[in-house]
Structures are given as structure tokens and as C-alpha cells.
């Protein structure tokens, strides 16, 4: 039988801070930042929200759409670069909250912003091998940005969950990865904020990996950009995925449904998964989706999905992505600093 996504769900915190508000504090030109990054505002987690709570909410929505008993999940993998604990897995807490049972594989994944898509690949492999019936893959983050750094305008919070199994609403037709040792972005143990090597961030890092992985999977599948209805790329900002899409030959129309970054920012491990979640909210049976993630360090995972008629009966069993994007409360910079714990003793 076909294997792919049998259920999906997402969660995005309610708070937002605008580019104008951050620029006001640092006395910078908001208009030029908005134009350069193609971002209006970003999501901000509340004091009691983290990768675990986001994963629980997204996982619940995925279970609702899948329509399966939680104890049928045989593996849970959570990809994030902001796990609450350095030593203690997020996955065990989420599994307990979702009542997944004890006969369960569980692990936390890290690979910058592509840890969530790596989890999808692992769940797919376990299902395909017959070791498990269903696997739950989650990409979620409450990302960090040093005060005054360019990352502060984009580093956001949110995540998406996908249950992989048979009888899918979207068949996973093909997947592959492209990986190298390219140090464009890193955060050492114990550091509060990441560092980035600016000259490596663009061409040798993001563009090299996203474009290579996407070209490779299209060649493997003997498909062209025109064969896809939707394309989703990792969204560190609005400019990078737009440029990558143009280079590869994808149109703005193919990109638009999954282009969530302008309204919620860069949710790191949740970025491209949230784009995929929003595409699935509108996709029709028979349509094809291309997804390529990116994680600093560096690598990209590419996927090709074909939507099935199961999407029609499962889509409305849980809140859509736009529900979480649209319900928002704007906050000022002082509240943002308090919620993110940016004041250090």
C-alpha cells in the first residue's frame, strides 16, 4: 500500500511583534528591513510555551485528522534546536501528554532548521520497513535571536506534526537529502544566542543545498517545476525562498499557499513543515507538492507528495493553519523581552 501523511496538525503561539516595533527600539529603518526580509511580524511564545507544548498541540491536531488511536503510534521523533532540556528528551513528555503508550520508539532530533523533516524521513522508513504501523514526526521551535541582531526580526515560534503511515491523505512519492559541512550558523552548548557567518549564509549554504536537493529529486523523479502545483522551501526570511524558487523555475503562484513567513516569521524546525501544513489545507486530490527544507551546518531534505482523496474527509477534523496565523495579539518590545527572558542577571 501507499505510505505517506495520514494526519497532520500545527500550532502557532498567539502573540506577535511587528518589524516596526523592533526597529523602533533599535532606531533602524523598518521599511528597508521589511522590504529586505519580506516579513511584517513574527510569532512569540508565551512564558509557558516551548517546543514541548507546541509539539503537544500540533500532535493532537495530527491525531484528530488521522483518526487513529494514539497507542498505534510506534515512534515519535521531535526535531528542534530549542529543546527545553539539554539532558532529558522532549519526546517522552509529548508522548505521555498524547497518551501514545509505552511500546514506543522516541528520540529528539537536531539539525538546525531541518530536524523536523529528518524526523519525517525516519518515520517513513520505519513504516515502509514494517517495523511500525504509524510514526509521528514533529518540527517545532521557539527560536532565539540576540537583541539587536538581524535574527531578532525573524526568529519566531511554532511547529507542525505529521503522522506517517498507510492509507495516506498525501503519498510520499520520493525523498532525498543533500548535505555538507558548511558552518553558516551555530550555537555552542550553554550559549543563549546563535552566531552566524554572514558570508556563508547565502550562496554556499542555503542556496547551494536547497537548489541541489531540489534539482536532484526532480531529476530522480523525472519531473519539472511545471509538474508541481505547490512548492515549499525553508523560510529563514521571505527573500531567500523567493530567490531559490525563481532560480529553480517555480512561480509565485506555486509558492503562495505555503509562504507563511511574512506573517509569522522563521519558526526554524517548524518553518517548512508549517508551509506544508498550510498547503495541505487547500490542496486537492491528485495535486503534487514539492517540499525542500534547509538546516544550517548544512543540509536540505527534499520530498515529493501526491495528494489523495482522503484529504477531503480528514482536513476539517482539526483547526487549519490559518486559524493559528489569524488569531493574534500584538505586543510591544518590553513584553517581548519579558516573555523571551532576554534580561539576564
C-alpha positions in Angstrom: 0.0 0.0 0.0 1.0 3.6 -0.4 2.8 5.3 2.5 2.6 9.0 3.4 1.0 11.5 5.6 -2.2 10.1 7.2 -2.7 13.1 9.6 -1.2 16.5 10.2 -1.6 19.4 12.5 0.1 22.6 13.6 0.3 25.2 16.4 1.5 28.8 16.4 1.5 31.0 19.6 -1.0 33.9 19.7 1.5 36.7 20.3 3.1 38.8 17.5 5.6 41.5 17.4 6.0 43.7 14.3 9.1 44.7 12.5 8.2 48.3 13.2 8.3 47.7 16.9 11.7 46.0 16.9 13.1 48.7 14.6 11.7 51.4 16.8 13.7 50.2 19.8 17.0 49.8 17.8 16.4 53.0 15.8 16.6 51.3 12.4 14.7 51.7 9.2 11.6 49.4 9.4 10.7 49.9 5.8 14.1 48.7 4.5 14.0 45.7 6.8 10.5 44.7 5.8 11.5 45.1 2.1 14.7 43.2 2.5 13.4 40.3 4.7 9.8 40.3 3.3 8.5 40.0 6.8 5.7 42.0 8.5 5.7 40.4 12.0 6.7 37.3 13.9 5.1 34.9 16.4 6.3 35.0 20.0 5.8 32.2 22.6 4.1 32.9 25.9 6.0 32.3 29.2 4.5 28.8 29.4 5.1 27.8 25.8 8.1 25.9 24.5 8.9 23.2 22.0 7.2 20.6 24.1 3.8 22.5 24.4 3.9 23.4 20.7 4.5 19.7 19.8 1.7 18.5 22.1 -0.9 20.9 20.4 0.3 20.1 16.9 0.4 16.3 17.7 -3.2 16.4 19.0 -4.4 18.0 15.8 -2.5 15.4 13.7 -4.2 12.6 15.7 -7.6 14.2 15.1 -7.0 14.2 11.4 -5.5 10.7 11.2 -8.5 9.3 13.2 -6.4 6.6 14.8 -5.9 5.5 18.4 -2.8 7.2 20.0 -1.4 3.8 21.1 -1.0 2.8 17.4 1.9 5.3 17.1 5.1 3.2 17.1 7.6 6.1 17.0 7.8 9.7 17.9 10.7 12.0 16.8 10.8 15.7 17.6 13.1 17.9 15.6 14.1 21.2 17.2 17.0 23.5 18.0 15.3 24.7 21.2 14.5 21.6 23.2 13.7 22.8 26.7 16.2 20.4 28.3 19.9 19.7 27.4 19.6 16.3 29.0 16.0 14.9 29.0 14.1 14.2 25.9 11.1 16.3 24.7 9.7 13.2 23.0 8.9 11.3 26.2 6.9 14.3 27.7 5.0 14.8 24.4 4.3 11.0 24.2 2.9 11.0 27.7 0.7 14.0 27.1 -0.7 12.5 23.9 -1.2 9.1 25.6 0.9 7.3 23.0 1.6 4.3 25.2 4.9 2.7 26.3 5.7 0.4 23.3 7.3 3.3 21.5 10.5 4.5 19.9 11.3 8.0 20.9 14.1 10.4 20.2 14.9 14.1 19.8 16.4 15.2 16.6 18.8 18.2 16.0 19.9 19.5 12.6 19.2 23.2 12.9 16.0 24.0 10.9 15.7 20.7 9.1 15.4 18.4 12.1 11.6 18.1 11.6 11.9 16.9 8.0 14.6 14.5 9.1 12.1 13.1 11.5 9.6 12.6 8.6 12.2 10.6 6.7 12.9 8.3 9.6 9.2 7.7 10.3 8.6 6.9 6.6 11.5 4.4 6.6 10.2 2.6 9.7 6.7 2.4 8.3 8.0 1.2 4.9 10.2 -1.5 6.6 7.2 -2.8 8.5 8.7 -2.2 11.9 5.9 0.2 12.9 2.4 1.0 11.6 2.5 4.7 12.3 5.2 7.3 13.2 4.8 10.8 14.5 7.3 13.4 13.2 7.3 16.9 14.6 9.2 20.0 13.8 8.9 22.8 16.4 10.9 25.6 17.8 10.9 28.7 20.0 13.9 30.2 18.2 16.5 32.6 19.6 17.9 35.9 18.3 20.3 38.2 20.1 18.9 41.6 21.0 19.7 44.0 18.1 20.9 41.2 15.8 19.3 40.7 12.4 17.9 37.4 13.6 15.7 39.2 16.1 13.4 40.4 13.3 12.7 36.8 12.1 13.3 34.2 14.9 9.8 33.0 15.7 7.9 30.1 17.3 5.6 27.4 16.0 5.5 23.9 14.7 3.8 21.2 12.7 3.3 17.4 13.2 2.8 14.7 10.7 1.7 11.1 11.2 3.2 8.7 8.6 1.5 5.5 7.7 -0.6 3.7 5.1 -3.8 4.9 3.6 -2.4 8.5 3.4 -4.0 11.8 2.6 -0.7 12.6 0.8 1.5 9.9 -0.6 5.2 10.4 0.0 6.5 9.5 -3.5 10.1 10.3 -3.1 12.7 11.8 -0.7 16.4 12.5 -0.7 18.9 14.8 1.0 21.9 16.9 0.2 24.5 17.5 3.0 27.9 19.2 3.6 30.0 20.6 6.4 29.2 24.3 5.9 29.4 26.4 9.1 26.9 29.2 8.4 25.0 29.3 11.7 25.8 27.7 15.1 25.2 27.9 18.8 27.5 26.2 21.3 26.4 24.4 24.5 25.3 26.9 27.1 25.1 29.9 24.8 21.8 31.8 24.8 22.0 33.0 21.2 23.3 31.7 17.9 26.1 33.1 15.8 26.1 33.3 12.0 28.9 33.5 9.5 27.3 36.1 7.2 29.3 35.4 4.0 28.4 31.7 4.3 24.7 32.1 4.9 23.5 32.7 1.4 25.2 31.2 -1.7 27.4 28.4 -0.2 24.8 27.4 2.5 21.1 28.0 1.9 21.1 28.3 -1.9 23.7 25.6 -2.6 21.8 23.0 -0.6 18.2 23.9 -1.3 18.8 24.2 -5.1 21.0 21.0 -5.2 18.5 18.9 -3.3 15.5 20.1 -5.3 17.2 19.6 -8.6 18.3 16.1 -7.6 14.9 15.0 -6.5 13.2 16.4 -9.7 15.8 14.5 -11.8 15.3 11.3 -9.8 11.5 11.6 -10.4 11.8 12.8 -14.0 9.7 15.9 -13.1 9.9 19.6 -13.9 8.8 22.6 -11.9 5.7 22.8 -14.1 4.6 19.3 -12.9 4.0 20.6 -9.3 1.0 22.5 -8.0 2.8 23.7 -4.9 6.4 24.3 -3.8 7.5 24.9 -0.2 11.1 25.9 0.7 12.6 26.6 4.1 11.8 30.2 5.0 14.5 31.9 7.1 13.1 35.1 5.6 10.9 35.9 2.6 13.8 36.8 0.3 15.8 33.5 0.2 13.0 31.1 -0.7 11.6 33.5 -3.3 15.0 33.7 -4.9 15.6 29.9 -4.8 12.2 29.3 -6.3 12.9 31.7 -9.2 16.3 30.1 -9.8 14.7 26.7 -10.0 11.8 27.8 -12.2 8.9 27.8 -9.8 6.3 30.6 -9.9 4.9 32.9 -7.2 1.5 31.1 -7.6 3.1 27.7 -6.7 4.8 29.3 -3.7 2.0 31.4 -2.3 -0.1 28.9 -0.3 2.9 27.7 1.7 4.6 31.1 2.1 3.8 31.7 5.8 7.0 33.5 6.8 5.7 37.1 6.1 3.0 36.7 8.8 4.7 34.6 11.4 8.5 34.8 10.8 11.0 31.9 10.8 9.9 29.1 13.0 13.2 27.2 12.4 12.4 23.5 12.5 8.7 24.4 12.2 9.3 26.6 9.1 8.9 24.4 6.1 6.6 21.9 8.0 4.2 24.8 8.7 4.4 25.7 5.0 3.4 22.1 4.1 0.6 22.2 6.7 -0.9 25.3 5.0 -0.6 23.7 1.6 -2.4 20.6 2.7 -5.2 22.9 4.0 -6.0 23.8 0.4 -4.6 21.0 -1.8 -6.9 18.9 -4.0 -6.7 15.2 -4.8 -4.2 14.4 -7.5 -2.1 17.6 -6.9 1.7 17.4 -6.4 3.7 19.1 -3.7 7.4 19.7 -3.6 9.0 20.4 -0.2 12.6 21.2 0.5 13.8 22.1 4.0 17.2 23.6 5.0 19.2 23.2 8.1 22.4 25.1 8.9 25.5 23.1 9.2 24.4 22.2 6.5 21.8 20.2 4.7 18.5 20.0 2.8 15.8 17.3 2.7 13.5 17.2 -0.4 10.2 15.5 -0.7 7.5 14.9 -3.4 4.0 14.3 -2.2 0.8 13.4 -4.2 -2.5 14.4 -2.5 -5.2 11.7 -2.3 -9.0 11.9 -1.9 -8.5 11.2 1.8 -7.7 14.8 2.3 -11.3 15.7 1.7 -12.6 13.7 4.7 -9.8 14.5 7.1 -8.9 18.1 6.5 -11.6 19.7 8.6 -11.2 17.4 11.6 -8.8 19.9 13.2 -8.1 23.6 13.1 -6.5 24.8 9.8 -3.1 26.6 9.7 -4.8 30.0 9.1 -6.7 29.7 12.3 -3.5 30.0 14.2 -2.0 32.6 11.9 -5.0 34.8 12.1 -5.7 34.7 15.8 -3.1 37.1 17.1 -2.3 39.6 19.8 0.3 42.3 19.1 2.8 43.1 21.9 5.4 45.8 22.5 9.1 45.2 22.8 9.1 45.3 26.6 6.6 42.5 26.7 8.6 40.6 24.1 11.7 40.9 26.2 9.9 39.6 29.3 8.3 36.7 27.5 11.6 35.6 25.9 13.6 36.1 29.1 16.1 38.4 27.4 17.0 40.2 30.6 20.0 38.4 32.2 21.3 38.9 35.7 
